[in-house]
Amino acid sequence: MRLTDWLIIIALGTVWGGSFLFNAIMVQEIDPITISFGRVFFAALLCWVVFFALGKRINAKGRTLAGLCLLGIINFAIPFALYPLAQKSVSVGVAGITNATTPIMVVIVSQLWPGGEKATLGKSLGVLAGFTGVAILMLPALQQDGQSEVWAIGLILMATLCYGIAMNIVRSYHHLDSTLTTCVALTGASLALLPLMLALEGIPAIERAETWGSIAYISIIATAIPFLIVYKLVERVGATNFSTATFVAPISALLLGLIVLGEPILPVHLFGMLAIFVGILMIDGRLFLLLKKPKPTL
């Protein structure tokens, strides 16, 4: 794999880790559904501008477009609201680490999905290791009767479950232009969130500059731009190599939480992250390849 590809993957992981920091900033002024709507709405606008600037056309029919809108609700609208809701009770680092269970959720959903990839023994062990990491993260809250923190981690796991479902749904649309898929999915998410936001949270009154900056970051830098390049990158480097972005995001979230918000990095965070990383390595087979690698003879 080329150096530029590795740099892009590291940059994507860093950017996605940063989204947890900006969620933490936004929840101080606006509500979770509003955050989710702002993220998908502005991302959709930019993606459509790029779509038409490239001279592309909408070559899908109504049923396909409806399916892509449903994909957007599952892959964008619901998770993007669950994360800020959860971050009212957990730190930036814990949110980023728990989000790293996404590949583990993909394995679980694929096992149950019609025509999905069935889990091997190695992947099953990886799932077990991953959830062991989540249990480690929950230990402090359980010991201190911190039920809100436990529920918050549960909400993040629900968000990663949505990603697992979406990853299986998107396989049905591999024949479509990836830019069209992103545009319609983000639009569907926006249309679903708008009435919910108005009914439950009302029209937001945003006064802080950092809130507007955070919305710009998560919508443009952490959503629109990455999803316009992700599919092409995966085609070039493969899903296994691309999955290394999962390792970068929680590290980025931990460091940003420490530097910007002064959130402490506890040993339990590192142990939980290590267990989840081991699980991911088991799932993609790298750990077993390293163990089987023959030792050099003298």
Buried (B, 14 or more C-beta within 10 A) or exposed (E): EEEEBEEBBBEBBBBBBBBBBBBBBBBEBBBBBBBBBBBBBBBBBBBBEBBEEEEEEEEBEEEBBEBBBBBBBBBBBBBBBBBBBBBBBBBBBBBBBBBBBBBBBBBBBBBEBEEBBEBBEBBBBBBEBBBBBBEBBBEBBEEEEBEEBBBBBBBBBBBBBBBBBBBBBBEEBEEBBBBBBBBBBBBBBBBBBBEBBEEEBEEBEBEEEEBBEBBBBBBBBBBBBBBBEBBEBBEEBEEEBBBBBBBBBBBBBBBBBBEBEEBEBBEBBBBBBBBBBBBBBBBBBBBBEEEEEEEEEE
